[in-house]
C-alpha cells in the first residue's frame, strides 16, 4: 500500500487562502476586512475542514496498522531471530528501537492534531472568527508535526532495509567462504 503523504499533510488551498495566511502561523492583529472575510467564508471553511478531518481518520488508521506491523511483525521478529542465533544485530536493534520511539511520537502528535481538528470543526467561526483563525493556524502547525513524524518513520524504514541488506551480504559472504 502506498502512502499518500501529500493528502495526509496538505490543507486545501481554499483554507490557506481564505482563512490562514501561509506566511503567518501566529496570532496577528486582524483588520475588520479580514474578520469579515473569515465570517463570510466560514461555512466553506468548516465544510472543507470537516472533509479533511473525516479523511484523515482512515488514513491514520491504515498508516498506523502498517507501521505497527512493520515494527512488530518484521523488525522485532527478525531482530529476535538474529539475536537468538547469536548474530550481532545491534545496529538493527538500535534502528528498530528508534523506529518504535518515532512511531510513538507519530501516534501522540496525530492524537493532538486530531483533537484540535475535532474542536475546530465544532467551532462557530461566525461568532469567534479570530479564535477560529488562530486554531486553524495551530492545526496547520500540528499537521506539519505529523508530517515530520511520517518522514522520520519512512527514513527509519529505509535505514533498516539498508542495514538488513548489508547484514545479508556480510553474512552470506562469510557463510559461503566456509
N, C-alpha and C positions, 0 to 999 in steps of 0.2 A: 504494500500500500504506500503510495507516495504522499508526502506531507504537503499540504498547500499552505506554505508559510505566508505568502502574500495575503491570502484570505484570512489567515489566523492573526496577522498583525496590522492589516490596513483598516483604517477607519475611512469610510467613504468620503469622497470629495465633497459631497453635499454638506456633511457636518464640518469638515475642515474649513470650507469657505463660508458657510452660513453661521456657524456657532463658534468655532475655535480658530483663532488666528494661528497659523502654523509656526510663526516665529515666537509666539508667547506661550509659555506654559505656567505662568504665574499670574496672580491677580493683577489686573490693570484697572485704572480709573476708566469707567465706562462713560461714554457720551450718551446723551439721550437717544441719538440716532442708532447707536449700537444696541442699546437696550430695546428699542422699538423693533429693530431687525430680528433680534432673538425672539421676542414675543410673537412677531409675525410668522416666523418660520418654526415656531415651537412644535406644531403638530407633525410637520415633516421630519424634524429632527428626532422627535420621540419615536415616530414610526421606524425611522432608519436605525436608531439605537436599539429598538426592540427586535428588529430583524438580526442585527449583529449579535445581540445577546442570545437570541434563540439559536443562531447557527454556531455560536462559539461552544455551546454545551456539548453537542455530539462530537465536534472536532476535538475538544479537550478529552472527552471520554475515550475516543479511539486512540488518540495520541498517547494518553496515559496508559492504556492497556498495552499498546505496542512497546512503549518504553519499559513498563514493568516486566513484560515477557522477555525483552532483550536482556535486562539485568538479571532476572531470576532464573529464567529457563536456559539462557545461553551463557552469559558471563559467569554466574555463580557456579553453575554445574561444571563448566569447563575448568574453572579455577580449582574446584574441589577435586576433580578427577586428576588434574595435573599434580596437585599437591599430594594426593593420596599415592600417586605413582612416583613420588619423590623427585619431581622436576622442579626447577627453580622458576616459579611463576610469579615472582614478586612484582615485576612491572605490570603484569596483567591484573594482579590483585589490587595494586595501587590505583590503576586506571578504573577498575570496577568500583572501588571504594569512592573515588571521585565522582563516578557516574551516579552512584546511589545518592550521594550528597546533593548533586546537581538536580537529580530527579525530585528529591525532597524540596529543594528550592523552587523548582518549577511548580510543584503542587501548591506550595504556600503562596507564591506570587499570583498564581492563577486564582486561588480562592479569594485573595484580597481584591483582585481585579473584578472577579465575578460579583462579589458583594457590592462593590462600587457601582457596577453596571445595574445590578438589581435595584439599588437605591435610585440611580439616575433615571431609569425608565418609569419609576413611580413618581418622580418629581413633577410638580406643577410649574413648568417653566414660564407660564404666563404670569404667575404671582411672584416668582423668585428668579427672574432671569439672570441676575448676576451670580447667584449661588449655583444655578444650573450651569452657567458658563464655566465657573471655577471647577465644578465637579466633572465636567467633560474634560477639562484640561488634566485633572488628576487621573481620570480613567485612561486617557491617552498615554500619560506617563507610565501608568501601571501596565498597560498593554505592551509598551516598549520593554518593560522588565520581563514580561512573559516571553517576548520575542528573544531577548538576550538569553534567557534560560534554555529555550529551544535550540538556539545556535550553539550554546555550550554543550548540550546533550548530544547534538549531532557531531560536534567536534570530538567528543569523547568516544562516540561510537566509531568514528573513523580512526581515531588513535588506537583504540582497542583492536580493530580489524588489522591495522598495520602491525601491531605487536603480535597478534596471533600468526600472521603470515611470516613474520621474522622468526618467531618461535618454531613454526613448522619447518621452515627452510633450515634453520640451525640444527634442529633435532633430527630431521630426516637425513641430513648430510652426515651427521655423526653416526646414525644407525646404519646407513648404507656403507660406511667405511669399515665397520667392524666385521 
